[in-house]
Amino acid sequence: MQRAALEKIRADIPALAHSVWFQNGGVSVTPRAIAAEQMRFMREMVERGPMHIVYPDEEYPRRARSKSRLARFFGVAPPELALMRGVSEAYQTVLRGLTWRRGDQVLTTAEEDAALYLPSLHLRDRHGVDVVKVPLLADMEAQPDAFAARTTDRTRLLAISHVTTDTGFRLPVAQICAQARERGIPTFVDLAHSAGLFPIDLPELGCDFAGILSYKWMYAPYASGALYIRSEQFEALQVTYAGGRAEAWLRYDTDTYALKEGADRFEYGPWSWPLVHTWAFAADYLAAIGLDTIWGRTAQLTRRLKQGLLAIPGVTLYTPFETERSAALVSFTVAGWDGAELTQTLRDRWRIIVRPLTIAHNGVRASVSFFLLEDEIDLLIDAVRSLAQSRR
Ligand SMILES: Cc1ncc(COP(=O)(O)O)c(C=O)c1O
């Protein structure tokens, strides 16, 4: 990526002036151009009134276009996307749309964010479903087999992250999903830490369902999201929550209705369309920079950070070193330091923002955005080196 292009993007993100930003995996900083788009819709609403009421001929086609732009970004047809508030809601929609019997099984990983983990445990407690956690393996070749080995004739769903939230493992999702499909097991993939980082073609990835977020690596405002449903799965998934706006038609004289045909039958209730329009704008913003460019620079920066950390005595890197096995998250521990204390100290002394690990390790997670500078990566390495030395 050209230096001038990088500087232009950085100048477009005022929040970068206040900290050294390694927490994009939480919620992203917002580029001015994307914020301006959101504000444009708010201004429009103030000046012209509620969009779909006052000028439906403009707003409804705009809604369709926003969905199409998002669908194009993920290589799917617009009817395969249902708007959601985020991955949590997308996953719940799938869980509640399937039929469960006591003793059925959900296969997941040992490192899922609450968005998948909590609904799975809740399903266990309500319906007696077993939640089986598959460990993350250092040997990527062995990972699909680790899922296969735990699959039984009671496995009803496989639900995993594309990139895990704490240690940042990128799973070989295409192989895992292909294997599950051979056994007739539907698959849900959480794209929270992959959408926006490199090109994703969902049909190629091969999952039946996916949960997508606006507010991390797609740099759109907090929060909107989507549920992808492969069209072949439309019939298998029941609508549990039917509400206003899910209907294709609704008749008061006969008390009858029909739900919409596509994945949008899972959308109900009022919606913040400015958020969705802005998310579609953000997808175009990323596409204009180029997802290959974004990924190329992310890989370069994460490699630099991992190499620097590995050279420090007392540092253990949890994220796989290979870029094809990881994404933008780099997680590590420093001997003698608690993750929360390390997070606070990096913030207090260097204005470096990371977050503590929460699942299996006591360390920190650094999220590496493509617009970070090499100097910022080196600052984190130097800060960790000095803290590691101080406790040896
Ligand atoms: C892997 C992963 N999935 C999902 C989420 C959040 O999803 P939601 O905002 O829908 O709860 C996060 C983090 O915030 C995450 O790390």
The ligand as a Gaussian input file, in Angstrom:
#p B3LYP/6-31G(d) Opt

LIG

0 1
 C      -16.153000     -13.865000      17.303000
 C      -17.157000     -12.820000      17.708000
 N      -18.433000     -12.973000      17.350000
 C      -19.371000     -12.075000      17.690000
 C      -19.064000     -10.973000      18.446000
 C      -20.145000     -10.022000      18.846000
 O      -21.373000     -10.289000      18.237000
 P      -22.704000      -9.529000      18.723000
 O      -22.394000      -8.071000      18.793000
 O      -23.728000      -9.866000      17.736000
 O      -23.044000     -10.075000      20.074000
 C      -17.718000     -10.776000      18.842000
 C      -17.257000      -9.627000      19.638000
 O      -17.748000      -8.674000      19.998000
 C      -16.758000     -11.724000      18.472000
 O      -15.495000     -11.583000      18.867000

